[in-house]
Amino acid sequence: MKMINKVRSYLLEEEFTVNIFKNKVNVINYTNIDHFDINKVVIRHDDGILKITGRNLVVSKLLIDEVLITGDIQNIELG
C-alpha cells in the first residue's frame, strides 16, 4: 500500500511548489490568484500566500493547478 501511495504522490504532485528561474516563477498546486497586475501577483496556497513583485509581469501559462509568471521579477515573498 505504501508503494501505491508513493507512486500516486509522484504522479499527482500534490505539494505546493515554487520554481524560480531567470525572469520566471512557476507555481504548482496553488489555491487561488488573489491579485494580478503588471507590478504584483498574489497567489494563495493552503499554507498562506506568495507575493511576486516586479515590472511587466505577465501570466504566461495558466492551468487549473499551475501558473507561470514572467517579467522583470524583483521580489518573491512566501508567507
mmJSON file of the N, C-alpha and C atoms, coordinates in Angstrom:
{"data_MODEL":{"atom_site":{
"group_PDB":["ATOM","ATOM","ATOM","ATOM","ATOM","ATOM","ATOM","ATOM","ATOM","ATOM","ATOM","ATOM","ATOM","ATOM","ATOM","ATOM","ATOM","ATOM","ATOM","ATOM","ATOM","ATOM","ATOM","ATOM","ATOM","ATOM","ATOM","ATOM","ATOM","ATOM","ATOM","ATOM","ATOM","ATOM","ATOM","ATOM","ATOM","ATOM","ATOM","ATOM","ATOM","ATOM","ATOM","ATOM","ATOM","ATOM","ATOM","ATOM","ATOM","ATOM","ATOM","ATOM","ATOM","ATOM","ATOM","ATOM","ATOM","ATOM","ATOM","ATOM","ATOM","ATOM","ATOM","ATOM","ATOM","ATOM","ATOM","ATOM","ATOM","ATOM","ATOM","ATOM","ATOM","ATOM","ATOM","ATOM","ATOM","ATOM","ATOM","ATOM","ATOM","ATOM","ATOM","ATOM","ATOM","ATOM","ATOM","ATOM","ATOM","ATOM","ATOM","ATOM","ATOM","ATOM","ATOM","ATOM","ATOM","ATOM","ATOM","ATOM","ATOM","ATOM","ATOM","ATOM","ATOM","ATOM","ATOM","ATOM","ATOM","ATOM","ATOM","ATOM","ATOM","ATOM","ATOM","ATOM","ATOM","ATOM","ATOM","ATOM","ATOM","ATOM","ATOM","ATOM","ATOM","ATOM","ATOM","ATOM","ATOM","ATOM","ATOM","ATOM","ATOM","ATOM","ATOM","ATOM","ATOM","ATOM","ATOM","ATOM","ATOM","ATOM","ATOM","ATOM","ATOM","ATOM","ATOM","ATOM","ATOM","ATOM","ATOM","ATOM","ATOM","ATOM","ATOM","ATOM","ATOM","ATOM","ATOM","ATOM","ATOM","ATOM","ATOM","ATOM","ATOM","ATOM","ATOM","ATOM","ATOM","ATOM","ATOM","ATOM","ATOM","ATOM","ATOM","ATOM","ATOM","ATOM","ATOM","ATOM","ATOM","ATOM","ATOM","ATOM","ATOM","ATOM","ATOM","ATOM","ATOM","ATOM","ATOM","ATOM","ATOM","ATOM","ATOM","ATOM","ATOM","ATOM","ATOM","ATOM","ATOM","ATOM","ATOM","ATOM","ATOM","ATOM","ATOM","ATOM","ATOM","ATOM","ATOM","ATOM","ATOM","ATOM","ATOM","ATOM","ATOM","ATOM","ATOM","ATOM","ATOM","ATOM","ATOM","ATOM","ATOM","ATOM","ATOM","ATOM","ATOM","ATOM","ATOM","ATOM","ATOM","ATOM","ATOM","ATOM","ATOM"],
"id":[1,2,3,4,5,6,7,8,9,10,11,12,13,14,15,16,17,18,19,20,21,22,23,24,25,26,27,28,29,30,31,32,33,34,35,36,37,38,39,40,41,42,43,44,45,46,47,48,49,50,51,52,53,54,55,56,57,58,59,60,61,62,63,64,65,66,67,68,69,70,71,72,73,74,75,76,77,78,79,80,81,82,83,84,85,86,87,88,89,90,91,92,93,94,95,96,97,98,99,100,101,102,103,104,105,106,107,108,109,110,111,112,113,114,115,116,117,118,119,120,121,122,123,124,125,126,127,128,129,130,131,132,133,134,135,136,137,138,139,140,141,142,143,144,145,146,147,148,149,150,151,152,153,154,155,156,157,158,159,160,161,162,163,164,165,166,167,168,169,170,171,172,173,174,175,176,177,178,179,180,181,182,183,184,185,186,187,188,189,190,191,192,193,194,195,196,197,198,199,200,201,202,203,204,205,206,207,208,209,210,211,212,213,214,215,216,217,218,219,220,221,222,223,224,225,226,227,228,229,230,231,232,233,234,235,236,237],
"type_symbol":["N","C","C","N","C","C","N","C","C","N","C","C","N","C","C","N","C","C","N","C","C","N","C","C","N","C","C","N","C","C","N","C","C","N","C","C","N","C","C","N","C","C","N","C","C","N","C","C","N","C","C","N","C","C","N","C","C","N","C","C","N","C","C","N","C","C","N","C","C","N","C","C","N","C","C","N","C","C","N","C","C","N","C","C","N","C","C","N","C","C","N","C","C","N","C","C","N","C","C","N","C","C","N","C","C","N","C","C","N","C","C","N","C","C","N","C","C","N","C","C","N","C","C","N","C","C","N","C","C","N","C","C","N","C","C","N","C","C","N","C","C","N","C","C","N","C","C","N","C","C","N","C","C","N","C","C","N","C","C","N","C","C","N","C","C","N","C","C","N","C","C","N","C","C","N","C","C","N","C","C","N","C","C","N","C","C","N","C","C","N","C","C","N","C","C","N","C","C","N","C","C","N","C","C","N","C","C","N","C","C","N","C","C","N","C","C","N","C","C","N","C","C","N","C","C","N","C","C","N","C","C","N","C","C","N","C","C"],
"label_atom_id":["N","CA","C","N","CA","C","N","CA","C","N","CA","C","N","CA","C","N","CA","C","N","CA","C","N","CA","C","N","CA","C","N","CA","C","N","CA","C","N","CA","C","N","CA","C","N","CA","C","N","CA","C","N","CA","C","N","CA","C","N","CA","C","N","CA","C","N","CA","C","N","CA","C","N","CA","C","N","CA","C","N","CA","C","N","CA","C","N","CA","C","N","CA","C","N","CA","C","N","CA","C","N","CA","C","N","CA","C","N","CA","C","N","CA","C","N","CA","C","N","CA","C","N","CA","C","N","CA","C","N","CA","C","N","CA","C","N","CA","C","N","CA","C","N","CA","C","N","CA","C","N","CA","C","N","CA","C","N","CA","C","N","CA","C","N","CA","C","N","CA","C","N","CA","C","N","CA","C","N","CA","C","N","CA","C","N","CA","C","N","CA","C","N","CA","C","N","CA","C","N","CA","C","N","CA","C","N","CA","C","N","CA","C","N","CA","C","N","CA","C","N","CA","C","N","CA","C","N","CA","C","N","CA","C","N","CA","C","N","CA","C","N","CA","C","N","CA","C","N","CA","C","N","CA","C","N","CA","C","N","CA","C","N","CA","C","N","CA","C","N","CA","C","N","CA","C"],
"label_alt_id":[null,null,null,null,null,null,null,null,null,null,null,null,null,null,null,null,null,null,null,null,null,null,null,null,null,null,null,null,null,null,null,null,null,null,null,null,null,null,null,null,null,null,null,null,null,null,null,null,null,null,null,null,null,null,null,null,null,null,null,null,null,null,null,null,null,null,null,null,null,null,null,null,null,null,null,null,null,null,null,null,null,null,null,null,null,null,null,null,null,null,null,null,null,null,null,null,null,null,null,null,null,null,null,null,null,null,null,null,null,null,null,null,null,null,null,null,null,null,null,null,null,null,null,null,null,null,null,null,null,null,null,null,null,null,null,null,null,null,null,null,null,null,null,null,null,null,null,null,null,null,null,null,null,null,null,null,null,null,null,null,null,null,null,null,null,null,null,null,null,null,null,null,null,null,null,null,null,null,null,null,null,null,null,null,null,null,null,null,null,null,null,null,null,null,null,null,null,null,null,null,null,null,null,null,null,null,null,null,null,null,null,null,null,null,null,null,null,null,null,null,null,null,null,null,null,null,null,null,null,null,null,null,null,null,null,null,null],
"label_comp_id":["MET","MET","MET","LYS","LYS","LYS","MET","MET","MET","ILE","ILE","ILE","ASN","ASN","ASN","LYS","LYS","LYS","VAL","VAL","VAL","ARG","ARG","ARG","SER","SER","SER","TYR","TYR","TYR","LEU","LEU","LEU","LEU","LEU","LEU","GLU","GLU","GLU","GLU","GLU","GLU","GLU","GLU","GLU","PHE","PHE","PHE","THR","THR","THR","VAL","VAL","VAL","ASN","ASN","ASN","ILE","ILE","ILE","PHE","PHE","PHE","LYS","LYS","LYS","ASN","ASN","ASN","LYS","LYS","LYS","VAL","VAL","VAL","ASN","ASN","ASN","VAL","VAL","VAL","ILE","ILE","ILE","ASN","ASN","ASN","TYR","TYR","TYR","THR","THR","THR","ASN","ASN","ASN","ILE","ILE","ILE","ASP","ASP","ASP","HIS","HIS","HIS","PHE","PHE","PHE","ASP","ASP","ASP","ILE","ILE","ILE","ASN","ASN","ASN","LYS","LYS","LYS","VAL","VAL","VAL","VAL","VAL","VAL","ILE","ILE","ILE","ARG","ARG","ARG","HIS","HIS","HIS","ASP","ASP","ASP","ASP","ASP","ASP","GLY","GLY","GLY","ILE","ILE","ILE","LEU","LEU","LEU","LYS","LYS","LYS","ILE","ILE","ILE","THR","THR","THR","GLY","GLY","GLY","ARG","ARG","ARG","ASN","ASN","ASN","LEU","LEU","LEU","VAL","VAL","VAL","VAL","VAL","VAL","SER","SER","SER","LYS","LYS","LYS","LEU","LEU","LEU","LEU","LEU","LEU","ILE","ILE","ILE","ASP","ASP","ASP","GLU","GLU","GLU","VAL","VAL","VAL","LEU","LEU","LEU","ILE","ILE","ILE","THR","THR","THR","GLY","GLY","GLY","ASP","ASP","ASP","ILE","ILE","ILE","GLN","GLN","GLN","ASN","ASN","ASN","ILE","ILE","ILE","GLU","GLU","GLU","LEU","LEU","LEU","GLY","GLY","GLY"],
"label_asym_id":["A","A","A","A","A","A","A","A","A","A","A","A","A","A","A","A","A","A","A","A","A","A","A","A","A","A","A","A","A","A","A","A","A","A","A","A","A","A","A","A","A","A","A","A","A","A","A","A","A","A","A","A","A","A","A","A","A","A","A","A","A","A","A","A","A","A","A","A","A","A","A","A","A","A","A","A","A","A","A","A","A","A","A","A","A","A","A","A","A","A","A","A","A","A","A","A","A","A","A","A","A","A","A","A","A","A","A","A","A","A","A","A","A","A","A","A","A","A","A","A","A","A","A","A","A","A","A","A","A","A","A","A","A","A","A","A","A","A","A","A","A","A","A","A","A","A","A","A","A","A","A","A","A","A","A","A","A","A","A","A","A","A","A","A","A","A","A","A","A","A","A","A","A","A","A","A","A","A","A","A","A","A","A","A","A","A","A","A","A","A","A","A","A","A","A","A","A","A","A","A","A","A","A","A","A","A","A","A","A","A","A","A","A","A","A","A","A","A","A","A","A","A","A","A","A","A","A","A","A","A","A","A","A","A","A","A","A"],
"label_entity_id":["1","1","1","1","1","1","1","1","1","1","1","1","1","1","1","1","1","1","1","1","1","1","1","1","1","1","1","1","1","1","1","1","1","1","1","1","1","1","1","1","1","1","1","1","1","1","1","1","1","1","1","1","1","1","1","1","1","1","1","1","1","1","1","1","1","1","1","1","1","1","1","1","1","1","1","1","1","1","1","1","1","1","1","1","1","1","1","1","1","1","1","1","1","1","1","1","1","1","1","1","1","1","1","1","1","1","1","1","1","1","1","1","1","1","1","1","1","1","1","1","1","1","1","1","1","1","1","1","1","1","1","1","1","1","1","1","1","1","1","1","1","1","1","1","1","1","1","1","1","1","1","1","1","1","1","1","1","1","1","1","1","1","1","1","1","1","1","1","1","1","1","1","1","1","1","1","1","1","1","1","1","1","1","1","1","1","1","1","1","1","1","1","1","1","1","1","1","1","1","1","1","1","1","1","1","1","1","1","1","1","1","1","1","1","1","1","1","1","1","1","1","1","1","1","1","1","1","1","1","1","1","1","1","1","1","1","1"],
"label_seq_id":[1,1,1,2,2,2,3,3,3,4,4,4,5,5,5,6,6,6,7,7,7,8,8,8,9,9,9,10,10,10,11,11,11,12,12,12,13,13,13,14,14,14,15,15,15,16,16,16,17,17,17,18,18,18,19,19,19,20,20,20,21,21,21,22,22,22,23,23,23,24,24,24,25,25,25,26,26,26,27,27,27,28,28,28,29,29,29,30,30,30,31,31,31,32,32,32,33,33,33,34,34,34,35,35,35,36,36,36,37,37,37,38,38,38,39,39,39,40,40,40,41,41,41,42,42,42,43,43,43,44,44,44,45,45,45,46,46,46,47,47,47,48,48,48,49,49,49,50,50,50,51,51,51,52,52,52,53,53,53,54,54,54,55,55,55,56,56,56,57,57,57,58,58,58,59,59,59,60,60,60,61,61,61,62,62,62,63,63,63,64,64,64,65,65,65,66,66,66,67,67,67,68,68,68,69,69,69,70,70,70,71,71,71,72,72,72,73,73,73,74,74,74,75,75,75,76,76,76,77,77,77,78,78,78,79,79,79],
"pdbx_PDB_ins_code":[null,null,null,null,null,null,null,null,null,null,null,null,null,null,null,null,null,null,null,null,null,null,null,null,null,null,null,null,null,null,null,null,null,null,null,null,null,null,null,null,null,null,null,null,null,null,null,null,null,null,null,null,null,null,null,null,null,null,null,null,null,null,null,null,null,null,null,null,null,null,null,null,null,null,null,null,null,null,null,null,null,null,null,null,null,null,null,null,null,null,null,null,null,null,null,null,null,null,null,null,null,null,null,null,null,null,null,null,null,null,null,null,null,null,null,null,null,null,null,null,null,null,null,null,null,null,null,null,null,null,null,null,null,null,null,null,null,null,null,null,null,null,null,null,null,null,null,null,null,null,null,null,null,null,null,null,null,null,null,null,null,null,null,null,null,null,null,null,null,null,null,null,null,null,null,null,null,null,null,null,null,null,null,null,null,null,null,null,null,null,null,null,null,null,null,null,null,null,null,null,null,null,null,null,null,null,null,null,null,null,null,null,null,null,null,null,null,null,null,null,null,null,null,null,null,null,null,null,null,null,null,null,null,null,null,null,null],
"Cartn_x":[0.823,0.0,0.871,1.991,2.872,3.436,3.739,4.287,3.268,2.017,0.96,0.839,0.891,0.809,1.994,3.178,4.362,4.248,3.793,3.628,2.555,1.438,0.35,0.834,1.569,2.095,3.06,3.889,4.835,4.109,3.122,2.401,1.508,0.851,-0.091,0.567,1.718,2.455,1.517,1.109,0.116,0.687,1.995,2.587,2.666,2.524,2.718,4.205,4.508,5.897,6.103,7.235,7.612,8.986,9.052,10.322,10.695,11.9,12.354,13.44,13.217,14.161,14.456,15.349,15.642,14.397,13.868,12.691,11.432,11.375,10.198,9.984,8.734,8.372,7.243,7.468,6.468,5.896,4.581,3.91,2.987,3.135,2.36,1.53,0.29,-0.667,-1.027,-1.371,-1.868,-3.385,-3.95,-5.388,-6.124,-5.577,-6.272,-5.273,-5.579,-4.815,-5.634,-5.155,-5.899,-5.771,-4.612,-4.369,-3.395,-3.647,-2.712,-2.748,-1.59,-1.409,0.034,0.464,1.797,2.941,2.612,3.652,3.599,2.483,2.351,1.388,1.771,0.909,0.855,-0.353,-0.541,-1.261,-0.598,-1.119,-1.334,-2.529,-2.865,-2.607,-2.086,-1.913,-2.436,-2.438,-3.05,-2.453,-1.169,-0.498,-0.269,-0.755,-0.533,-0.61,0.261,0.269,1.688,1.775,3.029,2.863,3.761,3.718,4.912,4.624,5.665,5.539,6.616,6.593,7.681,7.438,8.387,7.764,8.239,7.724,7.361,6.333,5.882,5.595,4.936,4.605,3.451,3.598,2.624,2.382,1.123,0.814,1.049,2.121,2.485,1.844,1.503,0.876,-0.102,-1.325,-2.341,-3.112,-2.929,-3.654,-4.413,-5.235,-6.038,-5.175,-3.967,-3.113,-1.697,-1.475,-0.135,-0.219,0.69,0.76,2.231,2.534,3.887,3.837,4.585,4.673,6.021,5.998,7.245,7.294,8.488,8.696,9.957,10.111,11.261,10.93,11.216,10.87,11.903,11.415,12.317,12.274,11.114,10.997,9.96,10.257,9.326,9.216,7.988,7.75,6.821,7.201,6.365,5.879,4.586,4.048,2.818],
"Cartn_y":[-1.197,0.0,1.267,1.245,2.407,2.707,1.664,1.84,2.537,2.171,2.807,4.278,4.602,5.998,6.814,6.223,6.926,7.203,6.21,6.392,7.439,7.371,8.34,9.748,9.906,11.211,11.746,10.887,11.303,11.742,10.977,11.281,12.505,12.67,13.776,15.059,14.946,16.105,17.057,16.676,17.399,18.533,18.615,19.647,20.986,22.064,23.413,23.574,23.975,24.081,25.392,26.044,27.259,27.024,27.149,27.032,28.413,28.854,30.19,30.066,30.741,30.775,32.244,32.479,33.856,34.444,35.497,36.21,35.349,34.254,33.382,32.794,32.639,31.923,30.968,29.688,28.664,28.186,28.256,27.882,26.7,25.638,24.423,24.16,23.766,23.432,24.629,25.72,26.895,26.765,27.595,27.563,28.617,29.841,30.952,32.058,32.825,34.037,35.194,35.788,36.85,38.2,38.476,39.785,39.606,40.365,40.336,41.667,42.289,43.43,43.389,44.38,44.319,44.472,44.869,45.07,44.098,43.381,42.497,41.351,40.16,38.98,38.377,38.106,37.463,36.137,35.048,33.704,33.042,32.523,31.847,30.348,29.748,28.301,27.845,26.55,26.016,26.578,26.939,27.398,28.899,29.663,31.109,31.728,32.727,33.426,33.568,33.776,34.036,35.364,36.326,37.637,37.766,38.093,38.318,39.762,40.528,41.919,42.132,43.1,43.41,44.352,44.271,45.112,44.241,44.664,43.969,42.49,42.18,40.795,40.316,39.104,38.518,37.07,36.637,35.225,34.551,33.789,33.144,31.774,31.159,29.843,29.791,29.368,29.301,27.998,27.116,25.857,25.804,24.799,24.701,24.588,24.022,23.846,24.385,25.133,25.644,27.004,27.9,29.217,29.583,30.199,30.672,32.177,32.873,34.336,34.704,35.574,36.045,37.566,38.11,39.555,39.883,41.14,41.608,41.406,40.221,39.86,40.441,41.217,41.888,41.288,40.741,40.222,39.097,38.081,36.986,36.799,36.867,36.687,35.503,34.641,33.496,33.698,33.712,33.956,33.158],
"Cartn_z":[0.0,0.0,0.0,0.718,0.752,-0.629,-1.382,-2.725,-3.618,-3.524,-4.32,-3.958,-2.683,-2.239,-2.739,-2.76,-3.259,-4.75,-5.5,-6.942,-7.214,-6.49,-6.654,-6.346,-5.254,-4.867,-5.923,-6.469,-7.503,-8.767,-9.175,-10.412,-10.281,-9.149,-8.977,-8.486,-7.863,-7.359,-6.616,-5.411,-4.64,-3.79,-3.605,-2.761,-3.484,-2.719,-3.237,-3.552,-4.775,-5.224,-5.966,-5.689,-6.399,-7.019,-8.34,-9.058,-9.584,-9.253,-9.631,-10.695,-11.811,-12.919,-13.233,-14.153,-14.557,-15.232,-14.641,-15.13,-15.214,-14.446,-14.435,-13.05,-12.661,-11.442,-11.807,-11.573,-11.852,-10.519,-10.372,-9.135,-9.433,-8.646,-8.838,-7.582,-7.786,-6.718,-5.85,-6.492,-5.787,-5.61,-4.749,-4.493,-5.302,-5.319,-5.957,-6.304,-7.334,-7.627,-7.066,-5.971,-5.283,-5.968,-6.546,-7.162,-8.319,-9.389,-10.51,-11.237,-11.375,-12.278,-12.773,-13.519,-14.132,-13.128,-11.882,-10.872,-9.701,-9.539,-8.37,-8.666,-8.197,-8.271,-6.876,-6.392,-5.095,-5.334,-4.941,-5.155,-3.803,-3.597,-2.34,-2.484,-1.405,-1.324,0.03,0.286,1.507,2.793,2.779,3.995,4.063,3.087,3.118,1.742,1.54,0.257,-0.274,-1.579,-2.265,-2.984,-2.712,-3.371,-4.298,-5.538,-6.532,-6.986,-6.857,-7.305,-8.344,-9.217,-10.269,-11.278,-12.506,-13.587,-14.779,-15.48,-16.694,-16.452,-15.327,-15.009,-15.892,-16.395,-17.311,-16.901,-16.967,-16.789,-18.141,-18.237,-19.498,-19.655,-18.529,-18.548,-17.389,-17.656,-16.612,-16.768,-15.805,-15.745,-14.427,-14.251,-13.035,-11.773,-11.892,-10.72,-10.917,-11.999,-12.276,-12.964,-12.575,-13.207,-13.396,-14.539,-14.832,-14.998,-14.152,-14.189,-14.805,-15.821,-16.425,-16.344,-16.46,-16.401,-15.636,-15.29,-14.511,-13.036,-12.529,-11.146,-10.207,-9.231,-8.291,-6.899,-6.487,-5.121,-5.082,-4.258,-4.023,-2.518,-2.002,-0.562,-0.352,0.573,0.93,2.343,2.513,3.853,4.134],
"occupancy":[1.0,1.0,1.0,1.0,1.0,1.0,1.0,1.0,1.0,1.0,1.0,1.0,1.0,1.0,1.0,1.0,1.0,1.0,1.0,1.0,1.0,1.0,1.0,1.0,1.0,1.0,1.0,1.0,1.0,1.0,1.0,1.0,1.0,1.0,1.0,1.0,1.0,1.0,1.0,1.0,1.0,1.0,1.0,1.0,1.0,1.0,1.0,1.0,1.0,1.0,1.0,1.0,1.0,1.0,1.0,1.0,1.0,1.0,1.0,1.0,1.0,1.0,1.0,1.0,1.0,1.0,1.0,1.0,1.0,1.0,1.0,1.0,1.0,1.0,1.0,1.0,1.0,1.0,1.0,1.0,1.0,1.0,1.0,1.0,1.0,1.0,1.0,1.0,1.0,1.0,1.0,1.0,1.0,1.0,1.0,1.0,1.0,1.0,1.0,1.0,1.0,1.0,1.0,1.0,1.0,1.0,1.0,1.0,1.0,1.0,1.0,1.0,1.0,1.0,1.0,1.0,1.0,1.0,1.0,1.0,1.0,1.0,1.0,1.0,1.0,1.0,1.0,1.0,1.0,1.0,1.0,1.0,1.0,1.0,1.0,1.0,1.0,1.0,1.0,1.0,1.0,1.0,1.0,1.0,1.0,1.0,1.0,1.0,1.0,1.0,1.0,1.0,1.0,1.0,1.0,1.0,1.0,1.0,1.0,1.0,1.0,1.0,1.0,1.0,1.0,1.0,1.0,1.0,1.0,1.0,1.0,1.0,1.0,1.0,1.0,1.0,1.0,1.0,1.0,1.0,1.0,1.0,1.0,1.0,1.0,1.0,1.0,1.0,1.0,1.0,1.0,1.0,1.0,1.0,1.0,1.0,1.0,1.0,1.0,1.0,1.0,1.0,1.0,1.0,1.0,1.0,1.0,1.0,1.0,1.0,1.0,1.0,1.0,1.0,1.0,1.0,1.0,1.0,1.0,1.0,1.0,1.0,1.0,1.0,1.0,1.0,1.0,1.0,1.0,1.0,1.0,1.0,1.0,1.0,1.0,1.0,1.0],
"B_iso_or_equiv":[0.0,0.0,0.0,0.0,0.0,0.0,0.0,0.0,0.0,0.0,0.0,0.0,0.0,0.0,0.0,0.0,0.0,0.0,0.0,0.0,0.0,0.0,0.0,0.0,0.0,0.0,0.0,0.0,0.0,0.0,0.0,0.0,0.0,0.0,0.0,0.0,0.0,0.0,0.0,0.0,0.0,0.0,0.0,0.0,0.0,0.0,0.0,0.0,0.0,0.0,0.0,0.0,0.0,0.0,0.0,0.0,0.0,0.0,0.0,0.0,0.0,0.0,0.0,0.0,0.0,0.0,0.0,0.0,0.0,0.0,0.0,0.0,0.0,0.0,0.0,0.0,0.0,0.0,0.0,0.0,0.0,0.0,0.0,0.0,0.0,0.0,0.0,0.0,0.0,0.0,0.0,0.0,0.0,0.0,0.0,0.0,0.0,0.0,0.0,0.0,0.0,0.0,0.0,0.0,0.0,0.0,0.0,0.0,0.0,0.0,0.0,0.0,0.0,0.0,0.0,0.0,0.0,0.0,0.0,0.0,0.0,0.0,0.0,0.0,0.0,0.0,0.0,0.0,0.0,0.0,0.0,0.0,0.0,0.0,0.0,0.0,0.0,0.0,0.0,0.0,0.0,0.0,0.0,0.0,0.0,0.0,0.0,0.0,0.0,0.0,0.0,0.0,0.0,0.0,0.0,0.0,0.0,0.0,0.0,0.0,0.0,0.0,0.0,0.0,0.0,0.0,0.0,0.0,0.0,0.0,0.0,0.0,0.0,0.0,0.0,0.0,0.0,0.0,0.0,0.0,0.0,0.0,0.0,0.0,0.0,0.0,0.0,0.0,0.0,0.0,0.0,0.0,0.0,0.0,0.0,0.0,0.0,0.0,0.0,0.0,0.0,0.0,0.0,0.0,0.0,0.0,0.0,0.0,0.0,0.0,0.0,0.0,0.0,0.0,0.0,0.0,0.0,0.0,0.0,0.0,0.0,0.0,0.0,0.0,0.0,0.0,0.0,0.0,0.0,0.0,0.0,0.0,0.0,0.0,0.0,0.0,0.0],
"pdbx_formal_charge":[null,null,null,null,null,null,null,null,null,null,null,null,null,null,null,null,null,null,null,null,null,null,null,null,null,null,null,null,null,null,null,null,null,null,null,null,null,null,null,null,null,null,null,null,null,null,null,null,null,null,null,null,null,null,null,null,null,null,null,null,null,null,null,null,null,null,null,null,null,null,null,null,null,null,null,null,null,null,null,null,null,null,null,null,null,null,null,null,null,null,null,null,null,null,null,null,null,null,null,null,null,null,null,null,null,null,null,null,null,null,null,null,null,null,null,null,null,null,null,null,null,null,null,null,null,null,null,null,null,null,null,null,null,null,null,null,null,null,null,null,null,null,null,null,null,null,null,null,null,null,null,null,null,null,null,null,null,null,null,null,null,null,null,null,null,null,null,null,null,null,null,null,null,null,null,null,null,null,null,null,null,null,null,null,null,null,null,null,null,null,null,null,null,null,null,null,null,null,null,null,null,null,null,null,null,null,null,null,null,null,null,null,null,null,null,null,null,null,null,null,null,null,null,null,null,null,null,null,null,null,null,null,null,null,null,null,null],
"auth_seq_id":[1,1,1,2,2,2,3,3,3,4,4,4,5,5,5,6,6,6,7,7,7,8,8,8,9,9,9,10,10,10,11,11,11,12,12,12,13,13,13,14,14,14,15,15,15,16,16,16,17,17,17,18,18,18,19,19,19,20,20,20,21,21,21,22,22,22,23,23,23,24,24,24,25,25,25,26,26,26,27,27,27,28,28,28,29,29,29,30,30,30,31,31,31,32,32,32,33,33,33,34,34,34,35,35,35,36,36,36,37,37,37,38,38,38,39,39,39,40,40,40,41,41,41,42,42,42,43,43,43,44,44,44,45,45,45,46,46,46,47,47,47,48,48,48,49,49,49,50,50,50,51,51,51,52,52,52,53,53,53,54,54,54,55,55,55,56,56,56,57,57,57,58,58,58,59,59,59,60,60,60,61,61,61,62,62,62,63,63,63,64,64,64,65,65,65,66,66,66,67,67,67,68,68,68,69,69,69,70,70,70,71,71,71,72,72,72,73,73,73,74,74,74,75,75,75,76,76,76,77,77,77,78,78,78,79,79,79],
"auth_comp_id":["MET","MET","MET","LYS","LYS","LYS","MET","MET","MET","ILE","ILE","ILE","ASN","ASN","ASN","LYS","LYS","LYS","VAL","VAL","VAL","ARG","ARG","ARG","SER","SER","SER","TYR","TYR","TYR","LEU","LEU","LEU","LEU","LEU","LEU","GLU","GLU","GLU","GLU","GLU","GLU","GLU","GLU","GLU","PHE","PHE","PHE","THR","THR","THR","VAL","VAL","VAL","ASN","ASN","ASN","ILE","ILE","ILE","PHE","PHE","PHE","LYS","LYS","LYS","ASN","ASN","ASN","LYS","LYS","LYS","VAL","VAL","VAL","ASN","ASN","ASN","VAL","VAL","VAL","ILE","ILE","ILE","ASN","ASN","ASN","TYR","TYR","TYR","THR","THR","THR","ASN","ASN","ASN","ILE","ILE","ILE","ASP","ASP","ASP","HIS","HIS","HIS","PHE","PHE","PHE","ASP","ASP","ASP","ILE","ILE","ILE","ASN","ASN","ASN","LYS","LYS","LYS","VAL","VAL","VAL","VAL","VAL","VAL","ILE","ILE","ILE","ARG","ARG","ARG","HIS","HIS","HIS","ASP","ASP","ASP","ASP","ASP","ASP","GLY","GLY","GLY","ILE","ILE","ILE","LEU","LEU","LEU","LYS","LYS","LYS","ILE","ILE","ILE","THR","THR","THR","GLY","GLY","GLY","ARG","ARG","ARG","ASN","ASN","ASN","LEU","LEU","LEU","VAL","VAL","VAL","VAL","VAL","VAL","SER","SER","SER","LYS","LYS","LYS","LEU","LEU","LEU","LEU","LEU","LEU","ILE","ILE","ILE","ASP","ASP","ASP","GLU","GLU","GLU","VAL","VAL","VAL","LEU","LEU","LEU","ILE","ILE","ILE","THR","THR","THR","GLY","GLY","GLY","ASP","ASP","ASP","ILE","ILE","ILE","GLN","GLN","GLN","ASN","ASN","ASN","ILE","ILE","ILE","GLU","GLU","GLU","LEU","LEU","LEU","GLY","GLY","GLY"],
"auth_asym_id":["A","A","A","A","A","A","A","A","A","A","A","A","A","A","A","A","A","A","A","A","A","A","A","A","A","A","A","A","A","A","A","A","A","A","A","A","A","A","A","A","A","A","A","A","A","A","A","A","A","A","A","A","A","A","A","A","A","A","A","A","A","A","A","A","A","A","A","A","A","A","A","A","A","A","A","A","A","A","A","A","A","A","A","A","A","A","A","A","A","A","A","A","A","A","A","A","A","A","A","A","A","A","A","A","A","A","A","A","A","A","A","A","A","A","A","A","A","A","A","A","A","A","A","A","A","A","A","A","A","A","A","A","A","A","A","A","A","A","A","A","A","A","A","A","A","A","A","A","A","A","A","A","A","A","A","A","A","A","A","A","A","A","A","A","A","A","A","A","A","A","A","A","A","A","A","A","A","A","A","A","A","A","A","A","A","A","A","A","A","A","A","A","A","A","A","A","A","A","A","A","A","A","A","A","A","A","A","A","A","A","A","A","A","A","A","A","A","A","A","A","A","A","A","A","A","A","A","A","A","A","A","A","A","A","A","A","A"],
"auth_atom_id":["N","CA","C","N","CA","C","N","CA","C","N","CA","C","N","CA","C","N","CA","C","N","CA","C","N","CA","C","N","CA","C","N","CA","C","N","CA","C","N","CA","C","N","CA","C","N","CA","C","N","CA","C","N","CA","C","N","CA","C","N","CA","C","N","CA","C","N","CA","C","N","CA","C","N","CA","C","N","CA","C","N","CA","C","N","CA","C","N","CA","C","N","CA","C","N","CA","C","N","CA","C","N","CA","C","N","CA","C","N","CA","C","N","CA","C","N","CA","C","N","CA","C","N","CA","C","N","CA","C","N","CA","C","N","CA","C","N","CA","C","N","CA","C","N","CA","C","N","CA","C","N","CA","C","N","CA","C","N","CA","C","N","CA","C","N","CA","C","N","CA","C","N","CA","C","N","CA","C","N","CA","C","N","CA","C","N","CA","C","N","CA","C","N","CA","C","N","CA","C","N","CA","C","N","CA","C","N","CA","C","N","CA","C","N","CA","C","N","CA","C","N","CA","C","N","CA","C","N","CA","C","N","CA","C","N","CA","C","N","CA","C","N","CA","C","N","CA","C","N","CA","C","N","CA","C","N","CA","C","N","CA","C","N","CA","C","N","CA","C","N","CA","C","N","CA","C"],
"pdbx_PDB_model_num":[1,1,1,1,1,1,1,1,1,1,1,1,1,1,1,1,1,1,1,1,1,1,1,1,1,1,1,1,1,1,1,1,1,1,1,1,1,1,1,1,1,1,1,1,1,1,1,1,1,1,1,1,1,1,1,1,1,1,1,1,1,1,1,1,1,1,1,1,1,1,1,1,1,1,1,1,1,1,1,1,1,1,1,1,1,1,1,1,1,1,1,1,1,1,1,1,1,1,1,1,1,1,1,1,1,1,1,1,1,1,1,1,1,1,1,1,1,1,1,1,1,1,1,1,1,1,1,1,1,1,1,1,1,1,1,1,1,1,1,1,1,1,1,1,1,1,1,1,1,1,1,1,1,1,1,1,1,1,1,1,1,1,1,1,1,1,1,1,1,1,1,1,1,1,1,1,1,1,1,1,1,1,1,1,1,1,1,1,1,1,1,1,1,1,1,1,1,1,1,1,1,1,1,1,1,1,1,1,1,1,1,1,1,1,1,1,1,1,1,1,1,1,1,1,1,1,1,1,1,1,1,1,1,1,1,1,1]
}}}
